[in-house]
Amino acid sequence: MAESFITEQSPYPLSSWLSHVSLYEDYIIDFIIYPSYTLQSIACNFAFHPNFVDNYFKLNKVYKLWITDVKDDGMSVLPLEVGKVFNTNIKWDKPIEADIELFRRTNTESEKPLQLA
């Protein structure tokens, strides 16, 4: 199964079918971690069953990002807006200095840019 995530070409019929069966039909696992085909397996993607997300995840903050630099091994980003959850809605505001600094520090202190897969 793992090999199909690395070698299969788009539209990924085998790996998507195996994932669907595992997550929804047999419900034998809560999530799948698989290598990113687009990023030549240097990063991973996650697929979660919705019940797992409902039971164990809590969304606190989301960012709208501006991509400032793209390289072969990643990208650099800065936040344009910060969304905070209120009931079932997201309220968007301008980023505060701490939000900007979080991404600035991540982009400049590591050898590789922030990786978003």
VOGU-3710 file (C-alpha; in Angstrom, 3 decimals, decimal comma):
1> maesfiteqs> 0,000/0,000/0,000  2,728/2,472/0,950  4,503/2,044/-2,388  1,386/3,136/-4,299  1,537/6,585/-2,645  5,055/7,106/-4,001  4,871/5,594/-7,482  1,286/6,045/-8,639  0,488/8,758/-11,181  -2,447/11,196/-11,047
11> pyplsswlsh> -5,420/10,686/-10,538  -4,077/8,098/-8,027  -6,800/5,420/-8,415  -5,236/2,690/-6,243  -3,972/4,802/-3,343  -7,174/6,871/-3,201  -9,293/3,706/-3,213  -7,169/2,095/-0,477  -7,377/5,260/1,609  -11,128/5,530/1,183
21> vslyedyiid> -11,690/1,896/2,185  -9,387/2,219/5,201  -10,869/5,494/6,438  -14,561/5,138/5,562  -15,686/1,634/4,638  -13,718/-0,513/7,075  -12,961/2,406/9,431  -9,861/0,586/10,622  -7,717/3,706/11,036  -8,277/7,321/12,084
31> fiiypsytlq> -5,785/8,952/9,722  -3,248/8,294/7,002  0,162/9,917/6,612  1,603/9,641/3,132  4,502/11,206/1,229  3,826/14,195/-0,988  4,179/13,128/-4,600  4,301/16,774/-5,716  7,234/17,530/-3,388  9,138/14,331/-4,303
41> siacnfafhp> 8,446/12,843/-0,836  10,347/15,555/1,080  7,131/16,377/2,970  4,079/14,437/4,076  0,333/14,865/3,665  -2,312/13,866/6,204  -5,824/12,538/5,600  -8,124/12,349/8,646  -11,477/10,686/9,168  -14,000/13,471/9,967
51> nfvdnyfkln> -15,033/11,819/13,255  -11,418/11,877/14,426  -11,211/15,590/13,633  -14,526/16,308/15,382  -13,418/14,441/18,510  -9,774/15,490/18,841  -9,102/18,690/16,903  -9,834/22,267/17,833  -9,256/25,068/15,356  -7,935/28,163/17,108
61> kvyklwitdv> -6,414/30,263/14,363  -5,986/30,206/10,581  -3,855/32,340/8,312  -4,276/33,741/4,818  -0,705/33,736/3,528  1,288/35,590/0,925  3,977/33,491/-0,760  7,105/35,646/-0,865  9,599/33,126/-2,263  9,422/29,691/-3,861
71> kddgmsvlpl> 12,381/27,315/-4,046  12,785/23,666/-4,964  12,681/22,610/-1,310  9,931/24,879/0,039  8,586/28,401/0,211  8,671/31,531/2,359  5,393/33,097/3,464  4,008/36,051/5,418  0,515/36,328/6,917  -1,984/38,667/5,237
81> evgkvfntni> -4,882/37,995/7,592  -5,461/36,015/10,777  -8,762/34,256/11,344  -10,056/33,374/14,809  -12,962/31,033/15,412  -16,196/32,332/16,923  -18,815/29,578/17,218  -19,026/28,276/13,646  -17,605/31,394/11,969  -14,144/32,776/11,337
91> kwdkpieadi> -13,484/36,471/12,044  -10,634/37,849/9,955  -8,276/40,546/11,281  -4,931/42,008/10,298  -1,988/40,090/11,731  -0,359/41,444/14,873  3,414/41,720/15,159  3,636/38,301/16,879  1,961/36,636/13,869  4,296/38,372/11,434
101> elfrrtntes> 7,322/37,534/13,572  6,315/33,856/13,745  6,543/33,527/9,975  9,525/35,857/9,600  11,480/33,803/12,173  10,454/30,503/10,562  11,468/31,753/7,121  14,868/33,121/8,127  16,174/30,985/11,000  16,070/27,622/9,284
111> ekplqla> 18,257/26,582/6,402  15,161/25,646/4,413  12,125/27,898/3,938  8,851/27,060/5,666  7,408/24,000/3,990  3,699/23,924/3,251  2,568/20,788/1,530
//
